[in-house]
Amino acid sequence: MEEGHVIMIIVVHVDDMFAVEQNERGDNFGRDLNEMVPVKNLGELRWYSACFYERDELRGLLLKISQQRFAEELAAEYGVELGYSVPLPVSVKLSDFDVNGASADVPFRELVGSLMMWLATQTRPDIANALRAVARYCASPKMVRWKAALGILGYVRRTSWMGITFERGVLTGMSMKVFVDADNASKAADRRSVSGGLVMCVCGDVTWFSRTQKCVTLSTTEAEYVAIADVLKEVLFLRQTGGRCLGG
């Protein structure tokens, strides 16, 4: 920091890192670091943590983050072709009471983990809710649930080009748009509701979730209050973090 303002943000994941800065500070940082430990400067950020970063300055300084290669490789690994035009069609019925369905000796957890950890949490908020519904059954992978998971992967393969786009200059500071809702009881055996939330900044999604609430609510209104509390935690964190980065 200089005079109370952040001049560089450094992101580190295991042995990979990138720096966000202005002017030549990033190059200077790389040279100084290389004097202490061997590092390789790969230039402008393109790939990081299975995500592809693409800037389009001609269209108003757009930044798109996507995982097309990972999505296509994952689909090829499981032999999945182009799937549905929605993540989880209404015709697919998942039930906690489906105890008589055919069991499936399949890599259910591996597929759900790949979709959840590397797609739904990074660049594909559109599959978060469908994946949450399927992930409930990792301990009991019936055939209908396995087909539902493959259906989500098929949708991801069909829409592998999709990602998150940020546009510089459309908003000032840390102005955010927040969306939140709740599904009361959620047709689950334990009658726990589901919270869903999305926070956008500079036209892009910065955080989102679809999660089962930890308590049992007695009404739709109560479930929505819990969902609001969930998303406000994310908003407060983003405001505090953004305030530090912007010197606010």
N, C-alpha and C positions, 0 to 999 in steps of 0.2 A: 504494500500500500504506500501511497505518497499523498501527504497532506489530507489523510482521511479518505482517500479515494482508491478503489481497487484498480490497479493498472494491469493485472494479469491473473487469469484463472488457470490453474493447472489441474488436469484430470489424470489420475493414475489408476491403472487396473493391472495388477501383477507387474509385468515388465513392459507394458505399453503405456504411453502417456501422450497427451496433446495439450497445447497451451492456447488459450484465447487471449489475444492482446491487440494492441494497436501499434502501428509503425513497425520498427525493427526489433522490438523487445524480445519477441519469440526467438528470432535467430540468435540474438545475443545470449539469451538464456540457454539455448542449445549448445552454443560454443563454450560457455562457462561450465555447463554441466559435463561436457565432453572432456574437460581438463581433469575432472575428478573420476569419472567412470566412462567407459566406452559407450557411446550412444550413436544411433544412426538417424539423421534427419531425413524424413520422407517427404518433406515439403507440405503443401496444403493438404489438410485433412480430407481423405477419401474413404478409407475403411477404418472402422474401429468397433470392436466387440460385435462382429458379425453384422454391423450396420454400414450402409453405403451413404455417404454424405455428398450431396450434389448442389452446387451453387449455380444460379442463373442470374447473373447481374443484368442481363439485357431486359429481363422482365421485372425489374424493380427490386433487385437484390433478394431473390428467393433462395431459401435453403430447404432442400427436401432430404428427409432421412427415410430410408427404406431398407428392406431385407429380401429383395427379390431372389437373389442367388440362394440364400439359406432356405427360403420357402420352396423353391423348385427342387433343391437337393433333398430336402426332407420328404417332399412328395414322391420323388423318384425312389428314395430308400424304402418307402412303404408301398410302392407300386400304385400310387393314386394318380388318376388322370383328372381332367377338369371336372369340378363338382357342381354343387348347387349354386344358385345366385344369392343365397342367404346362408349364414353360418349354420343355423339349426332350424330346418323347416318345421312348421307346426304339425306336420304329419308324423314327426318323430316323437314318440311318447316315452319319456323317462319317468319312472316311478320308484319310490322307495319300497313299495309293496310288491315289486316284481320278483318274488322269491322263486318262482317256478320257471323263470326263463332259462334258456340254455346258457351254461357257463362257457367261457371262452378262454382257452390257454393261449393268450396273445400278449405282446409287449404293450399292454394298455398304459401302464404308468410311464414307460419311456416316451410314448407318443404324447401323452398329456403333458409331461414335463417339458418336452421340446417345444410344444405349442405355447405353454404357459410362460416358461422362463425366458424364451428367446423371441417370441413373437408378441404375445398378448400384453406383455409388460414393457415392451420397448417401442414398437411402431404400429401395432394393430389393435387399437381399442375396440374395433368393430367385432372382434371375436371374444372379448373378455367375458361377456355374459353367457354366451353359449358354452364357453370352456369351463366356466364356473359350474354350470349345470352338469356337465359331464364329469368334471373332476371329483364330484361328490362320491363317485362310485369306484374310486381307485382300489378299494379293498374288495370289491365284488364286480369284476369286469364281465358282465353278461354280454352275450353276443349283440343284443340291441344297443348296448352302450358302446361297444367297440365300433359298430357301424356308425353310430352318431359321431364318435371321435374322428373316424375316417372321413365322414361327411364334412366336418369342420376343416380338415386338412385339404379336402377337395375344393372347398370354397377358397381357402388360402391360395391354393395353386391357381385357381381361376383368376384371382385378383392379386397375384403376386407383385404386380407393379405398384400397388398402392402403398402409401406411406404417410408421413406427416410433413406438412409444408409450413414453414414460417416465412413471413414477409416483413422485411425491415421497413420501418417508417409508417406503418398503418396505425399504430397506437404509440402513445408516449408513456415513458416510465413503466410501471408494472400493472397497467390496466388489465384486468382479467374478466373473462366471462365464465360464469359458474352455472352448471346444470346439475340437478340432483332429483332423485325420485326414490320411491320404495315400493316393493311388492309385498304387501301384507300376507303373512302366513306362507306364501310361496309354494303352496301345494305340497309341502314337505311333511314328513311324518312327525317331526319335532315342532312343526308350526313356527319355525323361526323365519322371520322376514328377510328380504334381501335389500341391501342398500346399493344404489348405483349413483356414481358421481363422475363429473368431467369438468376439468378446469382448462380453459384456453387462454393463451396469451400470444399476441402478435399473429393472430389467425391460425395458430397451431395448437394441438393438444399437448399439454405439458404434464398432466397427471390425470389418471382415471382409475376407476375401480368398479368391480361388481362383486360384492362379498356378502356372505351370510352374516346377519347380525348376531352378536354374542348373547343377546337376551331375547326373551319371548315377549312380544308386545301384544297389547290387548285390543288395538284398533289400528286402522290405517293411519289416522292422525299421529298416533304415538310412534308408529314405524317410520313415518316421514320425519318426525323430530329427531329420531336416532340417525337417520340418513343425513339430515342437515348437519348434525354434530360431526359425523364422519367427514363430510366434505369440508367443513370449516377448519378442521385440523390441518388438512392439506393447504387450504388458503392461507392460514396463519404462517405455516412453515414457508410457503413460497414468498409471502410478503416480507418476512424477516430475512430470508436468504437474498431476495431481490434487493431489499433495502441496503444490505451490506455491499452488494455488488455495485449498486448505483450510487452509493454514498449517501443514502437517505437515512 
